[in-house]
Amino acid sequence: MHALCLLSFALSLASVTHAQEADVAHEDVSVVMRDLTNRDPLVRQRAAEELARLAATDQRRLLEGYHLQEPDKRVRLALDWALYRTGKESALYSLVGALDSAKLYTQAQGYLSELEGPPPLYKFLAAGNGNTQLRLLEVFARNGDAGTLEIVKPFEASSDPKLADAARFAAREINLRLAQTPPITNIRPRQAGQVQPSTP
């Protein structure tokens, strides 16, 4: 009976803690959302980036509204990133499109480098213009994996020396990361109670 009481208390405590954490998270999102109305565009940009980090999917409709009204290009790009992180896959086109902008490409590269993996970007490499291809290859140098090497390889023989150099640099950076990643080995756990047979 005592054990049941303790278990009930522990479960209720865990439930309260979870509810409190959810309330805090909701309050955090609410505070950040308010910053999207700040007069300072830098504050609005940082707010959008924080919402992207939080992946606040329940705020997507509001984010779309702010995106439509936002006059500042940098803030709008940050909102594109937040929208993508909240599930709007079409926002990726705006992020990749910004790679062709002299003023926005470094910001876009920063966001694209934070993707969980590079595969969503592969389709843009062949279709992009020179600037977009070059800057995508720079992104792959940061976040590419073993699968990216095959995507990058044809560009190493490009007639455009800048593109070829970027492709080779990306391949070199990826290979360096792969070499530094420790291999995953399957170690069979020793089973208790088993006695190894003695050798004669």
C-alpha positions as CSV (number, residue, x, y, z in Angstrom):
1,M,0.0,0.0,0.0
2,H,2.8,2.3,0.9
3,A,4.6,1.5,-2.4
4,L,1.4,2.3,-4.3
5,C,1.1,5.7,-2.6
6,L,4.7,6.5,-3.4
7,L,4.1,5.6,-7.1
8,S,1.0,7.7,-7.3
9,F,2.8,10.6,-5.7
10,A,5.7,10.2,-8.2
11,L,3.4,10.1,-11.2
12,S,1.4,13.2,-10.1
13,L,4.7,15.1,-9.5
14,A,5.9,14.1,-12.9
15,S,2.6,15.3,-14.4
16,V,2.8,18.6,-12.6
17,T,6.5,19.1,-13.7
18,H,5.6,18.4,-17.3
19,A,2.7,20.8,-17.2
20,Q,4.9,23.5,-15.7
21,E,7.6,23.0,-18.4
22,A,4.9,23.2,-21.1
23,D,3.6,26.4,-19.6
24,V,7.1,27.9,-19.5
25,A,7.7,26.9,-23.2
26,H,4.4,28.4,-24.2
27,E,5.3,31.6,-22.4
28,D,8.7,31.7,-24.1
29,V,7.1,31.4,-27.5
30,S,4.6,34.1,-26.6
31,V,7.4,36.5,-25.6
32,V,9.3,35.7,-28.8
33,M,6.2,36.2,-31.0
34,R,5.7,39.7,-29.5
35,D,9.2,40.6,-30.6
36,L,8.1,40.1,-34.2
37,T,6.2,43.4,-33.9
38,N,9.3,45.3,-32.6
39,R,10.3,48.4,-34.6
40,D,13.9,47.2,-34.7
41,P,14.4,44.8,-37.7
42,L,17.3,43.1,-36.0
43,V,15.1,42.2,-33.0
44,R,12.4,40.8,-35.4
45,Q,15.1,38.8,-37.2
46,R,16.4,37.3,-34.0
47,A,12.8,36.5,-32.9
48,A,12.1,34.6,-36.2
49,E,15.4,32.7,-35.8
50,E,14.5,31.7,-32.2
51,L,11.0,30.5,-33.4
52,A,12.8,28.5,-36.0
53,R,15.0,26.9,-33.3
54,L,11.9,26.2,-31.2
55,A,10.1,24.8,-34.3
56,A,6.9,26.4,-32.9
57,T,4.5,24.5,-35.3
58,D,1.4,25.9,-33.5
59,Q,2.5,29.4,-34.5
60,R,2.7,28.7,-38.3
61,R,-0.4,30.6,-39.3
62,L,0.7,33.7,-37.4
63,L,4.2,33.4,-38.9
64,E,2.7,33.4,-42.4
65,G,0.8,36.6,-41.6
66,Y,4.0,38.3,-40.3
67,H,5.8,37.1,-43.4
68,L,3.3,38.7,-45.7
69,Q,3.6,42.1,-43.9
70,E,7.3,42.1,-43.3
71,P,9.1,44.9,-45.3
72,D,12.7,44.0,-44.3
73,K,14.3,41.3,-46.6
74,R,16.6,39.9,-43.8
75,V,13.7,39.5,-41.4
76,R,11.5,38.0,-44.2
77,L,14.3,35.4,-44.9
78,A,14.5,34.6,-41.2
79,L,10.7,34.1,-41.3
80,D,11.1,31.8,-44.3
81,W,13.5,29.7,-42.1
82,A,11.0,29.7,-39.2
83,L,8.2,28.6,-41.6
84,Y,10.3,25.8,-43.0
85,R,11.2,24.6,-39.5
86,T,7.4,24.6,-38.7
87,G,6.6,22.4,-41.6
88,K,6.2,24.7,-44.6
89,E,8.5,22.9,-47.1
90,S,7.9,25.4,-49.9
91,A,9.8,28.0,-47.8
92,L,13.0,26.1,-48.8
93,Y,12.7,27.6,-52.3
94,S,12.9,31.1,-50.9
95,L,15.9,30.1,-48.7
96,V,17.8,28.6,-51.7
97,G,16.7,31.6,-53.9
98,A,18.4,33.9,-51.5
99,L,21.7,32.3,-52.3
100,D,21.7,34.4,-55.5
101,S,21.5,37.6,-53.5
102,A,24.7,39.4,-52.7
103,K,23.2,40.8,-49.5
104,L,21.4,37.7,-48.3
105,Y,23.4,34.7,-49.3
106,T,25.5,34.4,-46.2
107,Q,22.4,34.5,-44.0
108,A,20.7,31.9,-46.2
109,Q,23.9,29.7,-46.1
110,G,23.8,29.8,-42.3
111,Y,20.2,28.6,-42.2
112,L,20.7,25.9,-44.8
113,S,23.8,24.6,-43.0
114,E,21.5,23.9,-40.0
115,L,19.4,21.4,-41.9
116,E,19.4,17.9,-40.3
117,G,20.9,16.6,-43.6
118,P,21.7,17.9,-47.1
119,P,19.4,15.7,-49.2
120,P,16.6,18.3,-49.5
121,L,19.0,20.6,-51.2
122,Y,20.3,18.1,-53.9
123,K,17.5,18.9,-56.4
124,F,18.5,22.6,-56.4
125,L,22.1,22.0,-57.4
126,A,21.6,21.0,-61.0
127,A,18.8,23.5,-61.6
128,G,20.5,26.5,-60.0
129,N,22.6,29.2,-61.7
130,G,26.3,29.6,-61.1
131,N,26.0,31.6,-57.9
132,T,23.4,29.3,-56.4
133,Q,25.5,26.2,-57.3
134,L,28.7,27.7,-55.9
135,R,27.0,28.7,-52.6
136,L,25.2,25.3,-52.3
137,L,28.6,23.6,-52.7
138,E,29.8,25.8,-49.8
139,V,26.9,24.6,-47.7
140,F,27.7,21.0,-48.6
141,A,31.2,21.6,-47.4
142,R,29.7,22.4,-44.0
143,N,27.0,19.7,-43.7
144,G,27.6,17.2,-46.4
145,D,27.8,13.5,-45.7
146,A,28.9,10.3,-47.5
147,G,25.9,10.5,-49.8
148,T,26.8,14.1,-50.8
149,L,30.1,13.0,-52.4
150,E,28.3,11.4,-55.4
151,I,26.2,14.6,-55.8
152,V,29.3,16.8,-55.8
153,K,31.6,14.6,-57.9
154,P,30.4,15.7,-61.4
155,F,31.0,19.4,-60.5
156,E,34.7,18.6,-59.8
157,A,35.2,18.4,-63.6
158,S,33.2,21.6,-64.3
159,S,34.6,24.0,-67.0
160,D,34.0,26.8,-64.5
161,P,37.1,26.9,-62.3
162,K,35.3,28.5,-59.4
163,L,32.6,25.8,-59.4
164,A,35.2,23.0,-59.8
165,D,37.3,24.4,-56.9
166,A,34.1,24.7,-54.7
167,A,33.2,21.1,-55.5
168,R,36.7,19.8,-54.7
169,F,36.7,21.8,-51.5
170,A,33.3,20.4,-50.5
171,A,34.5,16.8,-51.2
172,R,37.7,17.4,-49.2
173,E,35.8,18.8,-46.2
174,I,33.3,16.0,-46.2
175,N,36.1,13.4,-46.4
176,L,37.8,15.0,-43.5
177,R,34.7,14.8,-41.4
178,L,34.1,11.2,-42.4
179,A,37.7,10.3,-41.4
180,Q,37.2,12.0,-38.0
181,T,33.9,10.2,-37.3
182,P,34.6,7.1,-35.2
183,P,33.2,3.9,-36.8
184,I,30.3,2.3,-35.1
185,T,31.2,-1.2,-33.9
186,N,28.8,-3.8,-32.8
187,I,30.2,-5.1,-29.5
188,R,28.3,-8.1,-28.2
189,P,27.6,-7.6,-24.5
190,R,29.1,-10.3,-22.3
191,Q,26.3,-12.4,-20.9
192,A,26.4,-13.1,-17.2
193,G,26.3,-16.6,-16.0
194,Q,28.0,-18.1,-19.1
195,V,31.3,-19.8,-18.4
196,Q,33.8,-20.1,-21.2
197,P,34.9,-23.7,-21.8
198,S,38.4,-24.4,-20.8
199,T,40.9,-25.4,-23.4
200,P,42.7,-28.7,-23.0
